[in-house]
Amino acid sequence: MLKEIIIAIQSYFKAHQFIRENKLWKWILIPGFIYAILFIVSMYFFGKSANNAIEWIKNVTHLTVWLEKMQSSFLSFLFAISGLILWLVLMLFYFSLFKYLWLIVGSPVFAYLSEKTTSILEGRDFPFSFRQLAHDIVRGIKIALRNTLWQTIYTISIVFLSFIPLVGWAMPMVAMFLECYYYGFSMLDYTCERQKMSASESIYFINNHRGLAIGNGLIFYLMHLVPVIGWVFAPAYAVIAATLSLREEKA
């Protein structure tokens, strides 16, 4: 798995060189700016929603009153950390929902970029077919919805575990790797589909190459640490890097 993660990470650097050499900037910048704007707006409202959810939990459980009665600085510290952990997990969950919405809306661009990358690498044109494009879009949406369902189930479990002091402190990391895997999964599936894999075959293949998915999603999220520029480049770079990483894995 470690080898595959390294391949996926290196593919982002190769994706940058690939984009420069083949002048694909318009397919990077236009959807990228739209994504960045939606990301900023969404994170603002997600942050407020996460704060409100935590306050609601405190009010329902009367946790604040109980801590005041206990008058234990150690317990207050533990639950303060748990509250922060819960906030991080909720933010990751909200971002996950936003991510899947973007995958659904942006599926035509992602399908085209993946196909364009393969076309250039193999030196052959894929004749445009609206029927094939529509098929790719529908498949991308189905995969996104399938991953949304499974990730939501896992995330709910993580939310409950985050309430447990000490054990809960590891939950943001678990949620992060889950996020990375499922985002990378969606990026890799565009190439799997073009290789005539069915949805079930693609799921089986990617499950056996988890490192490629995790590595792809990991760099996608790390790019968000670079304000604006990272947000603009992250989505398109991810799909091109996924296409390159699968080619590298089979080389």
N, C-alpha and C positions, 0 to 999 in steps of 0.2 A: 504493500500500500504506500509506503514512504516513497518508493521510486515513482509511482504514479502521481503522487502529490507534487514531487519535484518537476516531473514532466509538465503537469498542468500549470505550475508557476512559471516555468521557463517559456511556456507557450504565450503568455501575456507579452513578454519582451519580443517574441517573434511576431506576435500580432501587430505590435506597434510598427515594426519594420515592414511588415506586409502591407499595412494600411498606407504608409508613406510611399512605398514603391509603386503601388497600384492606384494611388490617388482616390482613395475611398472616403475622403473626409466628409463629403456631403451626406453620406449615409451614416456618419458618426455624429456630426455636429447637430443636424436638424432634430433627429429624435432625442439626442442627448440633452439639448437645451430644454425640450419639452419635459423630459424626465426630471431634470434638475429643478425646474419650477414646481412640478407636482410633488417632488420629494420635500422641498422646503415647506410648502403649505401643509403637507400631510404630517410631517414631523412636529410642526407647531401644535396641531390639533391632537395628535397622538399623545404628546407630552401632557397636555391638559387633561385628556381622558384618563391617562394612567394615574395622574395625581388624584383625580376624582374617584377612581376605582379604589385606590388605597384608603382614602378617607372614608369611603362607604364601608369598607371592610372593618376599619377601626370602630366606626359608629355601631355597626351591627353586632360586633363581638364585644363591645365595651372594653377593648384592649387598653385604651389610654387610661380609663378610670382604674382598671385592675393594676396597671403598672404604678399608678400614683399611690394606690393603697399598699403595694408591696414595698415601695420606697427602696428599690434595689437598683443601684447604678449599673451593676453587671447585667441584670435582666433588661434594663432599658437599652443598654449598648447592644445586646444580642438582637433585640427586636428592631432596633434602629437599622442595624446591618441587614436584617431580614427584610425590612421595608425597602431598603435600597435595592436589594437583590430582586425582590418582587417587581419593583419599578423597571429594572433592566429587562427582566423576563417579559413583562407586559409590552415594553417598547419593541423588543425583538418580535413578539407575536404580532403587534400592530404592523410593524414593518413587513413582516411576512405576508400579511393580507394585502398590503399595498404592492408588494413585489409581484404577487400572483395576478393582481389586477393589471399591473403593467405588462406582465408576460402575455396576458390575454389581448390587451389593446395593441401591444407592439409586436404580436406574432407575425404579421405580414412582413415587417422590416427584418425581424430575426430570421425568418425562413429565407428571405431573399439574400441576406448577408451570408448565411451559411452556404447557400447554393452558389453564390458568387465566389466565395472563397474556394470551394471545391473546383469550380469551373476554371479558375486561374491556375490552381495547383496542378490540375490534370491536363490543362491546355486544350480543353474542349468546351463547347457551348452546350448548355442545357436549353433546348428550345422552350420558349415561354409557353406555358399552358395555364390558363386561368383555372381550369379544373384541378390541375396538380397543386397550384398555389392555394386554392380553396381547401383542398384536402390537407395540405400542410398546416394551414391555419386551424382547421377543425381539430386535427390531431394535437397540435400544440395546446389548444384550449382544453381538450380532454385530459392531457397529461397534467396541465396546470391545476385543473379541478381535482384530479386524483391525488396529486401531491398536497394540495391544500387540505383535503380531508384527513390524510394520514398525519400531516404535520400538526394539524389542529388537535388531533387526538393525543399525540405525543406531548404537545405543548401544555395541554390541560393537566396532564400528569406531572409535568415539570413545575407548573404553577403550584400545585398542591405540595410537592416536595420542597419548594422554595420556602415554605412556612417553617420547615424544620431547621432549627439552629444548627450550624456547622455543616450538616448534610446539604442544606439549601444553598450554602455559599458556592457550591460547585455547579449549581444549576444554570447560571448564565453561560458558562463555558459549554455545557451540554447543549443548551438551546442554540448557541452560536454554531457549533459543529453541525447540528441538525439543519439549521438555516443554510449553511454552506453546501451541505450534501444535496438538499432538494433544489436549490437554485442551479447548481452545477448539473444536476440531473436533467433539468429542463433544457439547458443549453446543449448538452450532449445529444439529446433525443432528436434534434433537428438533423444531425448527421446520420444517426442510426436509421431514421426514417428514409433518408435518401439512399441508404444502402439496402433498402427493401426489407428492413426488419419490421415485423409486426410490433404493435404496442407491447405485447407480452414478451416478445423476444428482446425488445429494447430494455424493458424493465429488468429482465434476467441478466442481460449483458452489462448494464450499468451497475447493478448490484454486485457483480463480480469485478468491477473496476471502480470501486467506491473512491479510491484515491484520486482519480481524474475529476470526479464530481466535487469532492471536498476541496481539492486544490483550486479548481476553477471558482467555486463559490467563495473561498477564503480570500483570494485576491480581489474579487468583486467587492466584498465588504470592506477590505482594507483600503480600497480606493476611495471609499466614502469618508475616510479620515482627512482627505485632501479637499478642502471646501471648493465648491463650484467646479473646478477643473476635473476632479475625481468623479464628481457626480455626473458630469456631462459624458465622460469617456467610458465609465464603468459598464453600462449595458451592452453597447456594441462590441467593445473589446472582449467581453465575456463570451459572446457567441462565436467570434472569430477565433479566439484562443481555444475554445472547446473543439472546434473543427480541426485546428492544427494539432491539438494534443492527441486526438484519436488517430490522426495520420502518423504521428510520432510513435504512438504505442504499437501500431501495427507494422512499423518499419523494421 
